[in-house]
């Protein structure tokens, strides 16, 4: 049917096209209005405006149903791909403007190197911001939306977070004062910790992290391991080791970034290697998270598992 008083201009109104595409999917004015966050009369107005612009009716309406006529189907076949491409362009531009914010634990920053290099090569327009995380608030910045993705030592048992691929694995070492007679040994075992004072986990450290990373309360042979006051940062840990007659069970990643002239690092057996994984919020809307995770892990797609 000819729509009277059709204007001659062919200017495209994105709001009209969006309403038309969504209506074609829903075939219901009420549901279309809900999806668009508009009133139903406003949706009807946009559809009528588009029909006037085209010069023909596109949608057949009855009290019970909504259908597209052949002309509407033709417009949909051309408009939907273009509209989806426009949405992708906007999403990609929004991502480029927002960038990618990545959180890291100081000694394990190198686990991000491969992902950062690959991501920058693919998306040179996307700004990357790196934020060092605190051991006592490891997941706080992620939950508060201050970072988009982060690394953390496994296991991660946190509601609402997606655990991504493993990006690094580090053998254990013991930070011990150079003045200690055991500092020159080729290695130490977890059983030896019963003879030492070990820096324990801070109360604010995630429980699963405290269980997995710190030595247990007793050795495998049942000997108690004495714990001393916790430290919050790497410099605090190393200072306590150097001057307070304490030791700290860490990994080979620590001396790469944090050292102290009075602290030695001796291989430590009996504790599992530390595994570094990527973590992000399950409800994130960032379109590049999975891609970055895959690049960091050296794969095209990230193998992920979700916490309930």
N, C-alpha and C positions, 0 to 999 in steps of 0.2 A: 504494500500500500504506500502511495506517495504521501510523504509528510509535508504538509503545507508550510509556507513561509520558511522554507529551508534557506539558511544563509549560504552565500557562495564561498565563504572562506573555508579553508581546509585545515586550519590550525588544530593541532592535536592537543587535547586536554588530558594529561595523565590521570587525573581523578576520574574522568569518565571511562577511560580504558580500564582502570583498575576495578571500578565498579562493575563494568561489563564482564571482565574476565572472572571475577569472583562469583558473579551471578550465574555465569555459564557453568561454574563448578557446583554451585549449591542448588541452582534452579528453585530458589526460594528467597523472596525479598527480605524476610525477617532474619534468616540465617546470614544472608549477605551483609545486612546492616550490623549484625553482631560481630562478624569477622572484621569489618572495616571500622567499627567503633563509631558508626553514624546512625542517624535516625532512619527509619524506613522511608519516610517521605523524601529525605535527602537522596537516598539511593534511587528512588523512582525519578527524581528530578534529574539526576546525572544520566540515567539511561535515556530519558526523553530528550535531553540535550544532545546526547551522542546520536540519537536517531535523527534529530533535526539536522545535525551536522552532516550526516550521511545522505539524508534525503529520503530514506526508506525505513520502514519498521524492521527491527532486528529481533525483537522478542515478542512472542505471543503469550498473552496473559489471559487466564481465566480465574474464576474464584477458587479453583482447586489446584491448578498447576501452572508452571512457567516452562516454556520451551523456546528453543532458538529456531527460527525459520531458516531456510537455506542460506539467505543472505547473512544472517547472524552467524551461522556455522562457518561461512567463508571468512568473515571478519575474525572470528575466533582463531581459525587456523593460522592466520597471519599475525594477529595481535598477541596471542599468548607467548610465542617464542620471543618476540620483540620485548614484551613486558618482562618476561623472566630474565632476559639479558640485561634489561635496565635495572632490575632488582639486584642482579649480581654485580653490576658496575657500581651501584650505590654501596652495596655491602663491602666490596673490595676497597672502595675509596674511604669508607668509614674506618675499615681496618688499617689502611695506610695512615690515616690521620691519627688514629688511636695508638697504633704501633702494637708491639708485643712486649709485655712486661714479664720478666723472668726472675724468679727468686732462686737464690743458691746459698748453700752452706759453704763457708769460706774455704775449707781444705779441698772441697770437691768441685770447685769451679771448672776444672779442666774437663769434667764429664760433659760439659755443654759445648766444648770447642767444635766438635764435628757438626752438631746441629746448628750452631750459630753461623759457621762458614757456609753450610749448604743453604740455610734460609736466606742469608744476605745475598747469595748468588742468585737465588730465585726471585727475591723480592727486595731489590735495592731501595725501593721507595718506602719500605716499611721501617719505621724507627723502632729500635730495640732498646729497652731500658733494663738494666741489670740491678737487682737489689739484694744485698747480703741479708740473710735471715739470722735471727737470733735463735740459739739453741733452746731458749726458754719460751719462745713463742713461734715455734716452727711453722704452724699452720695459720697463725693469726692474720698475716698479710693476705694470704690466699682467701680466707673466709671473709675478710673485710673488703675484698675486691681491689686490693692495692697491687697485686700481681696476678697475672693470668695463668701462669704455669710455674712449677718449681721442681727442684730436685729434693729428695729426702732419702734418708737411709731406711731400708726395708727392715721389718714389715711396716706397712701402713694400715691401720685398722680404724679408719675414721669415717663416720657416716657422711654421706653427701659428696665424697671425693672419689674420683676415678683414678685408679692406679695404672699408670702407663708402663712402658717398656723399661727394662733394665738398661742403664747407660754406663755402668762402671762397677768394678769389683776390686776390693783392696784388701790385701793381707793385713793381719794385725801386728802391731808393734807396741812396745812398752816405752813410754817416755819416762826416763829415770835420770836422776842427777848424775853428772859425770864424776862426782866425788864418791858415789856409791861403789863398793867393790864389785857389784854385779854389772856395772855399766860396760865392762869390757868383754862380757860373755858373748859367745856366738849367737845364743838364743836363750830365752826364758820360757817357762811353761806356766799355765794357769795355776798349777799346784804351787809354784814359787810365790804366788801372790799371798799365800797364807803367812808368809814371813815379812810382808811389806804393808804399808798403809796406802790404800788405794782411794783416789778421788772418786767420790760417788756421783750419781746423777742429781741434778737440781730438781727440787720438787715440782717445778713447772714443766719439766720435760715430758713429752707424750709417754704414757705408760708402756706402750708396746716398744717404743724406742729405748726406754730405760732397761727393759727386760732383755732386749736383743743385743744391745751395743755394750752395755757395761758388764763387767764380770759378775757372776752370781754371788750370793751371800756366802756360799760354801764352795769349796773345790770339789771336783769329782770324787775325791777320797773322803769327803766329809769334813774337811778342815775349814774353820771359819776364816773369812776374808775381812779384815778390818777396813772400814771406810772412814774417810775424813771429810771435812766440809766440802761441799760441791763448789764448782766454779761455773761462771756463766759464759765466759768467752775463752777463745784460744789463748790469748796472752795471760789471762788469769790462771788457766790450767798450767801453762809452762812456768809461770812465776812460782806457783805453788810447788811444782816439781823441783825447781832449782833451789828454793830456799826453805821449804817447809818439810823436807824429809818425807815426801809423798811421791807416788807414782801415778801415771795415768795410762790406761789401756786405750790406745788410739789405733790409727791405721797408717799405712805407708803414705797416705795423702797428706797427713799433717806436716811432715818436714818439707814438703814441696812448697808450702806457702808460709808456714809458721815455724820458726826455730828460736832457740835461746842458746847463747854461748855456753851455758852451764848445764844443758840438757842433752842427753844422748838418747838415741832411739834403737832399741834392741828387738829383733824379731820375737814375737810372742806366739807360742803354740797353744792349742787347746781351746781357742775361741774361733768361732766361725768367721769367715771373711765377711767384710762389710759390703753390702750390695746397695747400689744407688739406683733409685727409680725416679721416673718423672710422675708428678701428681698434678691434677687440676680439678676444679670444681665440676661435678657432674652436670650442673645446670648452666655451664658457661655458654655464651652465645658467640664466642670468638671463633670465626671460621677457619683460623690457621693453626689451632692448637694441635689437632691430630697430625697435620702435616709436619709441624716442627718436631713432634714426638717421634714420628717415623724417621725423620732425617737424623735426629740425635741418636737413634738406635741403629742407624745404618740400614733401614728398611724403607720401602715405599709406603707401608701402612703400619700404624702402631698396633701391636698386640696389647689389648687393654682388658682389664677386668674392673668391675664396678663394685664398690662396697654398698651393701643394702641401705 
